[in-house]
Amino acid sequence: ADTYYLPVTLHDTVGPVALWASAHLMLHLPNAMIMEGVRGYWADGGWYNDVVTRPLDVREGHLTLDQTPGLGIGLRPELVQRPDAVVRTTTAQDLARWS
């Protein structure tokens, strides 16, 4: 898109990890225009805050990212203890098989 001088807009409706990954991507795109999110998901009382270790820092329409390693957000450990949780783990053998 940048080659053709087109802006990039990302939309979040899938969860907090995707929102943070998208925010990190937008920080590095020279043609980033706007990133949309569903306020009802991440604002006070939204379900995103039920699954992450810390709330999103959104002020005046801007998401603030810090210097925390990785995406800067983690899932609550108790989520994997739920009886309906599906946990998938990538092993070194998986990575070797895919390369």
N, C-alpha and C positions, 0 to 999 in steps of 0.2 A: 504494500500500500504506500509506503514512504517513497518508493521509486516514482510513483505516479502522483505524488503530492496529495494523497488521500488520508483523511484522519482515521484513527482507530477508536472504536468505542466498544467497551466490554460490558457485559450484563451479568449480574449475579442472581441466580435463583436456585442454586444447588447446595449451598452450604458454606460455613465459615472458612473452611480450608480453601475452597475454590476462590472465595472472595479475597483472601489474603494473597494467594498465589497470583491472582489477577492484578491486585494492587502492586505487587512487586514487579510484574511484567510492565505495567503501565508506567512505572517510575523510569524505565529504561527505553521506552519507545519515544523517538523524537516527534512522532506524529500522534501521540496520545491526545485524545480530545476530552473524553468524559468516561466515567465508569458509573454505571447504574447499579443500585442495590435496593433491596426491599426493606424499607425502614422497619416494618412490622416484624421482620426476622431478627434484626440486630439491635434495635433500640431497647430501652428498658422493658422487660417483660417478653421480649422476643425469644424464640427457641434457640437461636445461635448461642446465647449466653448460658443456656442449659448444658451445652456440650463442650464448650471450650474452657480452658484454664483461666483465661482473663478476657474481659469484655473488649470489644472493638473500641478504639479511641476515635470517635467521629465528632468533630466540632465544626459548626458552621458549614456543614457539607463536605468537609475534608477528612479523609481517613489518615491518621498519623501512624507511621511505622517507626519502629525504634531500631536499635542496633542488636537486638536479640538474634542469635544464630538461626539459620534456616528461615522458615517463614515467619517466625516470631510469635507463633501461636501453637498451642497444644490442645489435644483432646483430653477431656477428663478421664482419668484412669478407670473410674468405676463404670464407664460405658461398656468396656469389654466384659464386665461381670454380668451384664443383663442376660437373661435367658434367650432373648430374641436377637442378641448380637451375632453378627457374622464377622469373624476375624480372619483376614487373609494375611499371610506373612511371606515375604520374598526372601528366599535363602540364597546363599552363595551358589548353590547348585543350580537354582533357577536362573541366576544371572549368567552363569557359564553356559547353560543350555541355550539362552537367548542370544548370545554374542557370536 
